Amino acid sequence: MKISFKDALFGSHVKTQSSKVPTVLKISGLISLVGLQLMSGVGVSSAAVKAGTSCGKISQTTVTNGYTYTCIKSGKKYVWSKGVKNSVPAPTPTPSETPTPTPTPSTSASPLPSAQSTTTSTNSSNIEPCQLKQPWSNYFGTGFGFPRSDFRLQNTGNVKGLFLYVDFTDVKGTDDPTADAATFVPKFIDFYKSVSYGKLNLSYDVYPKYLHINKDSGSYKMDVWGSGDAYQYWKDGLSAAGPYVDFSKYDFVVVIPPTGISKIIYGPSMPLPPGDATGMTAQKVIHNGLMGGSDQRTQPTRWIWLAHEIGHDLGMEHQYSYDGQAVWDLMNNVYDFTAPELLGWNRFYQGWLTPESVSCLDGNSLSANPATIQIKPLANSGPGTHLVLIRESAQTALAIEYRTTTTFDTLDGIPDLEGIIVYQVDVSKQSNQNAISMVTTSSPNRNLRHNVVGSLHTGDVVTSNRIQVSVLSKDADGYQVKISYGS
C-alpha cells in the first residue's frame, strides 16, 4: 500500500501526486513527518467493503467493522486495500465537540479531584479524565490524543536503530558513514533520554560502508517537497543492506544519502502500520524509520531533523498552523532551532510524566474552589507538580507548565524567556489545525526570532474560555499559580 507524504524535513506541507503515490490529503492533527503528513484522511462509515473489490477514488477511505480501508491503485484498477484495525473508535459523521464558554462536566467514570484554594500541590494519581480521547484515527497511528497507538515505536525501555548510508549511480558516497553518524546521532539519543526522564534508552548501529542502489537518485522524483516515491527509496535502502544485515535486532531503520545529493531534497519519516510490507526484510518487517535528503545533509543541526522524524515514529504529530502555534515543541518548532524540547502534553501522551507529577483538574470546580498550585520546571524529574491540566470538555484541556533554559531549550541565552506557559489542547483537531495553541498576553509580548514565546512571569494573567491563570510568585522551587473561573 502506497501513501504519499505531505511534507518533508524542514519543509512546507505540499499536495502532490505521482504515478505510484496517491495525492496527499491534508488532515489535521495527523502524522507529520517532519516530514510525513498523513494522508489518508478521516474515514467515514459506509456499507461493508472487502479488500480487493472496486472503489471509486484514490485515497478514499471507509470504515467497516472497526477496520479502515483505503482506495489504492492496483494495476489499472482502483481497489480497496487490506483493512487496518483502528486504534481508536472510528469518527462519526457528527461534528467534533468544541469548547463552550462554560467548561463541560467530566464524563469519566472516575471523578476529577476538586480544585482547592491551597498553596500545596494538588496533583493526583487520577489522571484518566485528562487523557483526552481522540475522535479520529489515521493510517499511521499518529495524533494528539489518547490512546497512543499500540503499533507505533516503543516509547520506553531499550530501542535500537540502524543507520544505512546509500549511494546511487549518479552520486557516490565518499565519506565514512560511522564518522558522519557520530556528528549528530549521539545528541539525538541524549534528547530523548532527557525529555523521557530516562525512560527511553535509544542506541544505534551504523553499517560501516556505503550500500549501492543501482538507480539514478532522480528516479524517485523527490526533487520537489512532498513529491515522488519515498517509500521505494526507503525500501531500496533496506534491500541493499539485506545480504549484510540481520534486521531482527533493530526497531527502526534510517536511510542516509551521500553528500552532494541534489535530486532527493527532503527526508520524511516512515511510520507504518501492521499489514504494510514496505519494510519487509528476510528477518522481520520494519514498521518505523526515516530517510534523509539534501536538506538533512546540509542542515547544521541534523540531530533536530532526526529527533523530529523519530517523533512521528513515536506517534506524535505536527501542530503547525501559524496562528498562535506552540514554539516550545520539537514537533512544531524545527525552523529556528530555538526551544526544541517537547511540551508537557506530548510527554504526558507518551507516558513519560508520572501520574504524581500531573495535576488533573475539572474546570467546573474552579468557580467555587480556585486552585493555587506550585509548578516546578518541566525539565526536572523530582517530586512535585510539573504539568497542570484543566479539563474543559471531552476533547479540550488547558495546560500549564514551567519552562526553563536547558541543554536543548537554549532560548538564545535570554533568561527573560523562561517562565510559565499556558496552552490549549484540542484533540479533535488534526495536523496543521492548531491542535495545540499558546495562550499569551499582548503585554509584555515576549518574542524570539519573530515567534511569540508566551512565557509568563509574576503578575501576568491570561484567560482562556473564562479559565483565568494568574502567576502569583516565584521561589527556588518554581512558580505559584492561581487557577480560577472568571466572569
C-alpha positions as CSV (number, residue, x, y, z in Angstrom):
1,M,0.0,0.0,0.0
2,K,1.4,3.4,-1.0
3,I,0.6,6.6,0.8
4,S,2.1,9.9,-0.1
5,F,3.9,12.3,2.1
6,K,2.7,15.8,2.8
7,D,5.8,17.5,3.9
8,A,9.4,17.0,4.3
9,L,12.2,17.8,6.6
10,F,12.1,21.5,7.5
11,G,9.7,21.9,4.6
12,S,6.2,23.0,3.9
13,H,3.2,20.7,3.5
14,V,2.6,20.1,-0.1
15,K,-0.1,18.3,-2.1
16,T,1.4,16.1,-4.7
17,Q,0.6,13.1,-6.9
18,S,2.8,10.7,-8.7
19,S,2.1,7.6,-10.8
20,K,2.7,5.4,-7.7
21,V,1.7,7.6,-4.8
22,P,-1.8,9.0,-4.2
23,T,-2.5,12.6,-3.7
24,V,-1.8,13.8,-0.2
25,L,-4.9,14.8,1.7
26,K,-4.4,17.5,4.2
27,I,-5.8,16.4,7.5
28,S,-5.5,18.0,10.8
29,G,-3.5,16.6,13.6
30,L,-2.1,13.6,11.9
31,I,1.2,12.4,11.4
32,S,3.7,14.8,10.1
33,L,6.9,13.6,9.3
34,V,8.9,16.4,9.9
35,G,8.0,15.2,7.2
36,L,5.3,13.0,6.7
37,Q,1.9,14.3,6.5
38,L,-0.7,11.9,7.0
39,M,-2.7,11.4,4.4
40,S,-5.5,9.1,4.3
41,G,-7.8,11.5,6.0
42,V,-10.6,10.6,8.4
43,G,-12.6,7.7,7.2
44,V,-16.4,7.7,7.2
45,S,-18.6,4.8,7.9
46,S,-20.2,3.2,4.9
47,A,-21.6,0.0,3.6
48,A,-19.4,-3.0,4.2
49,V,-16.5,-3.4,1.8
50,K,-13.9,-6.2,1.1
51,A,-10.2,-5.9,0.3
52,G,-9.6,-6.2,-3.4
53,T,-13.1,-5.1,-4.5
54,S,-13.5,-2.0,-6.7
55,C,-13.6,1.5,-5.3
56,G,-14.1,4.9,-6.9
57,K,-11.5,7.4,-5.9
58,I,-7.8,7.1,-5.0
59,S,-7.1,7.8,-1.3
60,Q,-10.8,7.5,-0.4
61,T,-11.2,5.7,3.0
62,T,-14.1,3.8,4.6
63,V,-14.6,2.2,7.9
64,T,-16.2,-1.2,8.3
65,N,-16.4,-3.3,11.5
66,G,-13.6,-1.3,13.1
67,Y,-11.2,-1.6,10.1
68,T,-10.1,1.3,7.8
69,Y,-9.9,0.5,4.1
70,T,-8.1,2.8,1.7
71,C,-8.7,3.1,-2.1
72,I,-5.4,2.2,-3.8
73,K,-4.3,1.7,-7.4
74,S,-3.6,-1.9,-8.4
75,G,-2.5,-2.2,-12.0
76,K,-5.1,-0.2,-13.9
77,K,-7.8,-0.6,-11.3
78,Y,-8.8,1.2,-8.1
79,V,-9.4,-1.4,-5.3
80,W,-9.9,-1.4,-1.5
81,S,-6.7,-2.2,0.4
82,K,-6.3,-4.7,3.2
83,G,-8.1,-3.4,6.2
84,V,-6.2,-1.8,9.1
85,K,-7.7,-2.1,12.5
86,N,-8.5,1.2,14.1
87,S,-6.5,2.0,17.2
88,V,-9.3,4.3,18.5
89,P,-13.1,4.3,17.7
90,A,-13.8,5.5,14.2
91,P,-15.1,9.0,14.0
92,T,-18.8,9.5,13.3
93,P,-20.3,12.0,10.8
94,T,-21.3,14.3,13.6
95,P,-19.1,17.3,14.3
96,S,-16.4,17.1,17.0
97,E,-17.3,18.6,20.3
98,T,-15.9,22.1,20.7
99,P,-15.3,24.0,23.9
100,T,-18.1,26.2,25.2
101,P,-17.8,29.3,27.5
102,T,-18.7,27.1,30.5
103,P,-16.4,24.1,30.9
104,T,-18.3,20.8,30.4
105,P,-18.6,18.4,33.3
106,S,-16.3,15.4,33.3
107,T,-17.7,12.4,31.6
108,S,-15.2,10.0,33.1
109,A,-16.4,7.3,35.5
110,S,-13.7,8.3,37.8
111,P,-14.4,11.9,39.1
112,L,-11.8,14.6,38.8
113,P,-10.4,16.0,42.0
114,S,-12.0,19.3,43.0
115,A,-9.7,22.3,42.9
116,Q,-8.8,23.6,46.3
117,S,-7.6,27.0,47.4
118,T,-4.3,25.9,48.8
119,T,-0.6,26.6,48.1
120,T,0.2,22.9,48.2
121,S,0.4,20.7,45.2
122,T,-3.0,19.2,44.1
123,N,-1.6,16.5,41.9
124,S,-3.5,13.3,41.9
125,S,-2.8,9.8,40.5
126,N,-6.3,10.0,38.9
127,I,-5.1,11.3,35.5
128,E,-7.5,9.3,33.4
129,P,-10.1,12.2,33.0
130,C,-7.3,14.3,31.4
131,Q,-6.3,11.6,28.9
132,L,-8.5,13.2,26.2
133,K,-9.8,10.6,23.8
134,Q,-9.0,11.3,20.1
135,P,-12.2,11.0,18.0
136,W,-10.3,10.2,14.8
137,S,-7.6,7.8,13.6
138,N,-5.3,7.6,10.6
139,Y,-3.2,5.0,8.7
140,F,0.0,5.9,10.5
141,G,-1.3,5.7,14.1
142,T,-0.2,9.2,15.0
143,G,-2.1,12.1,16.6
144,F,-2.5,14.2,19.7
145,G,-5.0,12.3,21.9
146,F,-5.4,9.1,23.8
147,P,-4.9,6.2,23.4
148,R,-1.5,6.3,21.9
149,S,-1.4,3.7,19.0
150,D,0.0,0.4,20.2
151,F,1.7,-0.2,16.8
152,R,4.0,2.8,16.9
153,L,7.6,2.7,18.1
154,Q,8.1,1.5,21.6
155,N,8.5,4.6,23.8
156,T,10.1,3.2,26.9
157,G,13.0,0.8,27.6
158,N,15.7,-0.1,25.1
159,V,15.1,0.8,21.5
160,K,17.7,0.2,18.8
161,G,18.1,1.8,15.4
162,L,20.2,1.0,12.3
163,F,21.7,3.7,10.1
164,L,22.3,2.7,6.5
165,Y,24.3,5.0,4.2
166,V,23.4,4.5,0.5
167,D,24.7,5.9,-2.8
168,F,23.4,5.8,-6.4
169,T,24.7,5.5,-9.9
170,D,24.8,9.3,-10.2
171,V,26.1,10.2,-6.7
172,K,28.7,8.2,-4.9
173,G,29.4,8.1,-1.2
174,T,32.9,9.2,-0.3
175,D,32.9,9.9,3.4
176,D,33.0,7.5,6.4
177,P,29.4,6.5,7.5
178,T,30.4,5.8,11.0
179,A,32.2,9.1,11.4
180,D,29.4,11.0,9.9
181,A,26.8,9.4,12.2
182,A,28.9,10.3,15.2
183,T,28.5,14.0,14.4
184,F,24.7,14.1,15.0
185,V,23.2,10.8,16.3
186,P,24.5,11.0,20.0
187,K,22.8,14.3,20.7
188,F,19.5,12.8,19.3
189,I,19.9,10.0,21.8
190,D,20.6,12.4,24.6
191,F,17.5,14.4,23.6
192,Y,15.1,11.5,24.1
193,K,16.8,10.4,27.3
194,S,16.3,13.9,28.6
195,V,12.6,14.5,27.6
196,S,11.6,11.0,28.6
197,Y,13.3,11.4,32.0
198,G,15.4,8.4,31.3
199,K,12.5,6.1,30.3
200,L,13.5,5.8,26.6
201,N,17.0,4.4,26.0
202,L,18.0,4.6,22.4
203,S,21.0,3.0,20.9
204,Y,22.2,2.5,17.3
205,D,24.5,0.7,14.9
206,V,25.9,2.1,11.6
207,Y,26.6,-0.1,8.7
208,P,30.3,0.9,8.1
209,K,30.2,1.1,4.3
210,Y,28.1,2.8,1.6
211,L,25.5,0.4,0.2
212,H,24.9,0.8,-3.5
213,I,21.4,1.3,-5.0
214,N,21.7,0.6,-8.8
215,K,19.4,3.5,-9.7
216,D,19.7,7.2,-10.6
217,S,18.7,9.2,-7.5
218,G,16.3,11.1,-9.7
219,S,14.3,8.0,-10.4
220,Y,12.4,8.6,-7.1
221,K,11.2,12.0,-8.3
222,M,11.8,13.5,-4.9
223,D,13.2,16.8,-6.2
224,V,10.0,18.7,-5.1
225,W,8.9,18.9,-1.5
226,G,6.5,16.1,-0.7
227,S,6.6,14.5,-4.1
228,G,7.9,11.3,-5.5
229,D,8.1,7.8,-4.2
230,A,9.8,8.0,-0.7
231,Y,8.5,4.5,0.1
232,Q,10.5,3.0,-2.7
233,Y,13.6,4.9,-1.7
234,W,13.5,3.6,1.8
235,K,12.6,0.1,0.6
236,D,15.6,0.1,-1.8
237,G,17.9,1.1,1.1
238,L,16.7,-1.9,3.2
239,S,17.1,-4.2,0.2
240,A,20.6,-3.0,-0.5
241,A,21.5,-4.0,3.1
242,G,19.7,-7.3,3.0
243,P,22.7,-9.5,2.3
244,Y,24.7,-8.0,5.0
245,V,22.4,-7.1,7.9
246,D,20.3,-9.1,10.4
247,F,17.3,-6.8,10.8
248,S,15.9,-8.8,13.7
249,K,18.0,-6.7,16.1
250,Y,16.5,-3.3,15.1
251,D,13.4,-1.4,15.9
252,F,13.8,1.4,13.3
253,V,16.0,2.0,10.3
254,V,17.3,5.3,9.0
255,V,18.5,5.6,5.3
256,I,21.0,8.4,4.6
257,P,22.1,9.5,1.1
258,P,25.6,10.7,0.2
259,T,26.9,14.2,0.5
260,G,26.2,16.1,-2.7
261,I,22.8,14.6,-3.3
262,S,20.6,17.0,-5.2
263,K,17.7,15.1,-6.7
264,I,16.4,13.9,-3.3
265,I,15.7,17.2,-1.5
266,Y,13.8,16.1,1.6
267,G,13.8,13.3,4.1
268,P,10.4,12.1,5.6
269,S,9.5,9.7,8.4
270,M,8.3,6.2,7.7
271,P,5.8,5.2,10.5
272,L,3.8,2.3,9.0
273,P,1.1,0.1,10.5
274,P,0.9,-3.7,10.7
275,G,0.0,-5.1,7.4
276,D,2.2,-2.7,5.4
277,A,5.0,-4.7,3.9
278,T,7.1,-1.8,2.7
279,G,9.7,-2.6,5.3
280,M,9.9,-6.3,4.6
281,T,13.3,-7.9,5.2
282,A,14.4,-11.6,5.5
283,Q,14.1,-11.4,9.3
284,K,11.2,-9.1,10.1
285,V,9.0,-6.3,8.8
286,I,10.4,-2.9,9.9
287,H,7.5,-0.5,10.6
288,N,9.4,2.5,11.8
289,G,12.1,4.6,10.2
290,L,13.0,7.6,8.1
291,M,15.3,8.7,5.3
292,G,17.4,11.7,4.6
293,G,17.7,14.1,1.6
294,S,19.8,17.1,0.7
295,D,18.2,19.1,3.5
296,Q,19.4,16.6,6.1
297,R,22.9,16.6,4.6
298,T,23.2,20.3,4.7
299,Q,21.5,21.3,8.0
300,P,23.9,22.3,10.7
301,T,21.8,20.8,13.5
302,R,21.0,17.5,11.9
303,W,20.1,15.8,15.2
304,I,16.9,18.1,15.3
305,W,15.8,16.6,12.0
306,L,16.4,13.1,13.3
307,A,14.6,13.7,16.6
308,H,11.6,15.3,14.9
309,E,11.2,12.4,12.5
310,I,11.5,9.8,15.1
311,G,8.8,11.8,17.0
312,H,6.4,10.7,14.3
313,D,7.5,7.1,14.7
314,L,6.7,7.5,18.3
315,G,3.2,8.6,17.3
316,M,3.4,12.4,17.6
317,E,2.1,14.9,15.1
318,H,2.7,18.4,13.8
319,Q,0.8,21.3,15.4
320,Y,1.6,23.7,12.5
321,S,-1.0,26.3,11.9
322,Y,1.0,29.6,12.1
323,D,-1.7,31.0,14.4
324,G,-0.5,31.0,18.0
325,Q,1.5,27.9,17.4
326,A,3.5,26.3,20.1
327,V,7.1,27.3,19.7
328,W,8.1,25.2,22.7
329,D,7.8,21.8,21.0
330,L,10.2,20.0,18.6
331,M,7.2,18.6,16.7
332,N,6.3,22.2,15.7
333,N,9.4,24.4,16.1
334,V,12.0,22.9,13.8
335,Y,12.8,26.0,11.8
336,D,14.5,28.3,14.3
337,F,16.3,25.7,16.4
338,T,15.2,27.8,19.4
339,A,13.4,25.6,22.0
340,P,13.3,22.0,20.7
341,E,12.2,20.2,23.8
342,L,8.7,18.7,24.0
343,L,5.6,20.2,25.6
344,G,4.3,18.7,28.8
345,W,1.3,17.4,26.8
346,N,3.4,15.3,24.5
347,R,5.4,13.9,27.5
348,F,2.0,13.1,29.1
349,Y,0.8,11.5,25.9
350,Q,4.0,9.3,25.8
351,G,3.6,8.3,29.5
352,W,6.9,9.9,30.4
353,L,5.4,12.1,33.1
354,T,4.4,10.1,36.2
355,P,0.8,10.4,37.4
356,E,2.1,12.0,40.6
357,S,3.7,14.9,38.6
358,V,0.5,15.8,36.8
359,S,-2.4,17.7,38.4
360,C,-5.7,16.9,36.6
361,L,-8.5,19.3,37.5
362,D,-12.1,19.7,36.5
363,G,-12.8,23.2,35.1
364,N,-16.3,23.1,36.6
365,S,-14.9,23.0,40.2
366,L,-12.8,26.2,39.7
367,S,-15.8,28.5,40.0
368,A,-16.4,27.6,43.7
369,N,-12.9,26.5,44.5
370,P,-10.0,28.3,42.8
371,A,-6.7,26.4,42.9
372,T,-3.3,27.7,43.8
373,I,-0.5,25.3,42.8
374,Q,3.2,25.3,42.8
375,I,4.6,24.3,39.4
376,K,8.1,23.0,39.1
377,P,10.3,23.2,36.0
378,L,9.1,20.6,33.4
379,A,12.7,19.6,32.7
380,N,13.2,18.4,36.3
381,S,12.2,14.9,37.3
382,G,12.0,15.3,41.0
383,P,8.8,15.2,43.1
384,G,6.1,17.8,42.7
385,T,3.7,19.1,40.1
386,H,5.3,19.6,36.6
387,L,2.2,19.8,34.5
388,V,-1.3,21.1,35.3
389,L,-4.2,20.1,33.1
390,I,-7.7,21.6,33.4
391,R,-10.2,19.5,31.5
392,E,-12.7,21.8,29.7
393,S,-14.5,19.2,27.6
394,A,-14.2,15.7,26.4
395,Q,-11.7,16.8,23.8
396,T,-10.1,20.0,25.1
397,A,-8.0,21.0,28.1
398,L,-5.9,23.9,29.3
399,A,-2.3,23.0,30.1
400,I,0.2,24.9,32.3
401,E,3.9,24.2,32.7
402,Y,7.1,26.0,33.7
403,R,9.9,26.1,31.0
404,T,13.5,26.9,31.8
405,T,16.7,27.1,29.8
406,T,18.2,23.6,29.4
407,T,20.7,21.9,27.1
408,F,18.0,21.8,24.4
409,D,15.8,24.7,25.4
410,T,18.6,27.2,24.8
411,L,16.3,30.3,24.3
412,D,19.3,32.1,22.8
413,G,20.6,32.6,26.3
414,I,17.8,35.1,27.2
415,P,16.6,34.3,30.8
416,D,13.6,36.6,30.4
417,L,12.1,34.0,28.1
418,E,11.9,31.4,30.9
419,G,8.6,31.2,32.7
420,I,5.1,29.7,32.9
421,I,3.5,28.9,29.6
422,V,-0.2,28.2,29.0
423,Y,-1.7,26.5,26.0
424,Q,-4.9,24.8,24.9
425,V,-5.0,21.2,23.6
426,D,-7.8,20.2,21.3
427,V,-7.5,16.6,20.3
428,S,-10.5,16.8,17.8
429,K,-8.1,18.7,15.5
430,Q,-5.6,17.1,13.2
431,S,-2.3,18.0,11.7
432,N,-1.8,21.7,10.8
433,Q,-5.1,22.8,12.5
434,N,-3.5,24.3,15.6
435,A,-4.4,21.3,17.9
436,I,-2.0,22.9,20.5
437,S,-2.2,26.7,20.7
438,M,-0.5,29.1,23.0
439,V,-2.5,31.4,25.3
440,T,-0.5,34.6,25.7
441,T,-0.7,38.2,26.8
442,S,-0.3,41.2,24.5
443,S,1.8,43.0,27.0
444,P,4.5,42.0,27.6
445,N,4.7,40.3,24.2
446,R,7.9,38.2,24.6
447,N,9.3,37.3,21.2
448,L,12.2,35.3,19.9
449,R,13.2,35.3,16.2
450,H,9.7,36.6,15.3
451,N,7.9,33.9,17.2
452,V,5.7,34.6,20.2
453,V,7.2,32.8,23.2
454,G,4.3,33.4,25.5
455,S,6.2,32.9,28.8
456,L,4.6,34.5,31.8
457,H,6.2,36.0,34.9
458,T,5.0,37.1,38.3
459,G,2.0,39.4,37.9
460,D,1.0,38.1,34.5
461,V,-2.6,36.9,33.9
462,V,-4.1,35.1,30.9
463,T,-7.7,33.9,30.3
464,S,-8.9,31.1,28.1
465,N,-12.6,30.1,27.9
466,R,-13.1,32.0,31.1
467,I,-10.5,30.0,32.9
468,Q,-8.0,32.5,34.4
469,V,-4.4,31.7,35.1
470,S,-2.6,34.2,37.4
471,V,1.1,33.9,38.1
472,L,1.4,34.9,41.8
473,S,5.1,34.4,42.8
474,K,8.3,32.6,42.2
475,D,10.8,30.9,44.5
476,A,13.7,28.5,44.2
477,D,11.3,25.6,43.7
478,G,9.1,27.1,41.0
479,Y,6.1,29.3,40.4
480,Q,2.9,29.7,42.4
481,V,0.0,29.9,40.0
482,K,-3.7,30.6,40.8
483,I,-6.3,29.0,38.5
484,S,-9.9,30.3,38.8
485,Y,-13.0,30.5,36.7
486,G,-13.7,34.1,35.7
487,S,-16.8,36.0,34.9
